[in-house]
Amino acid sequence: MVKSQPKGTVRGTLSPASIAASALKLGDQEGPEAMAIRRIAAQLGCDPMALYRHFANRVALLDAVADLALADLALPDDHDPWEDRLRSLLTETRRAALAHPGIAPHIAARPPLGPHGLRIGRVLIEALRQAGLDDRQTVAASQVLIAYLSSAIAMAVATQGRRDDRWSEAAQAVRDSSEHRLPADAMPAVGSVDQFSFGLDLLIDGLRARVRDRPR
């Protein structure tokens, strides 16, 4: 059943910013299922068609909500080493996305390209340039890192980073298929911070090696 907005709602004061803010708050409270046009309109106390006067479609609205979710993200210091900047930027972006469960799946599927998403992108590009990558490598590496971050957010949304029944099955498969009896209990849970941090370290190590080994 669609809930109605409490009395006192001021109609006729909608704006893209107010719609996105209300939808973000709604998603925080009720999860991804609340990210429907009718539910958002009910929260605002307006007709659903009123939202289309501010956004071309539902995807455009959710893009704005996704960008807003990253508004308070703390950016790394410009003077930090590039490795630390990348690690901090991606870790903080993952944290910020998962702090908003209603829009986190959308962030994973469509990394925001609004003003807040673009400022994250600028820091990412500058860190890669500081690492010593050329223009083509910078573009390619940024795409890889964004893809990794998106996948990590999606996995965290799906599993909450817990060791569930599927983790137990995978751990048993590792034991059964390993001649050397690998320590399956050391396997991080899918979507966990441990898994994300280890994978990010591997990517950064690979970037460092690429720069170190390229011809001079």
Steps between C-alpha positions, in 0.01 A plus 500: 500500500638843406541723802379856479712797590426641847283809516688823462669410172544810286396425144619699202856542632660208321846532351753244377697548823201457732378194310842334511542577871158358587561188291841444662349523848218266399748245366704519818188413699335240276763365261513458122134395475399856589680644199186502286348812350165450673661438838726804470206715389295380796785595733501848346122530504471559126370335186756263341483695174631807684838330532530474122500878476840488670645171374467342156441155649554285810861423409584869482341552843697212649819632340445824693433310822814291448712810451353661810592191704866582437472868597665462842779272386835606647762537228865413568763766545660616174844461654460133596687238294297383201460150645350638820271731304363215288452273799325771701283618210365159404457385859310814594283483187403143582420599857290798393302294250423224748390758758198560274346155444214627287723641227815283539390250230452787256843642582651159428320475166546862391791685664379859548600764245354798684711764675590278795585203282712718273707637789576140598598431141736797494681377810524152350648631175749726676621217724558278199688777321708552812583130491670555166250349258468654155170631368375174349601295802334752731167466319523120490606471864222730619246280323639188665493657847144626453390156381663340806333748733160449336531122530607528863198715584265262320643199685474677834136586428424139409677330792544769767859371519404202715618140497177338387413149383651569160827603664505168688443310176780691326737444792432127486565502124839662562587229750388221271686630194829583668776243524674716758190554713487875463363686805148554371401671823724788393275569203328838550124518477374620164426871520694549823742781581782245520433374149474852361818623670706201386382536141567873500853437626555257212385759247722770649797261505434427133492869413825556690665214310370629166658840559825352635551258213403715203780594256673831566 
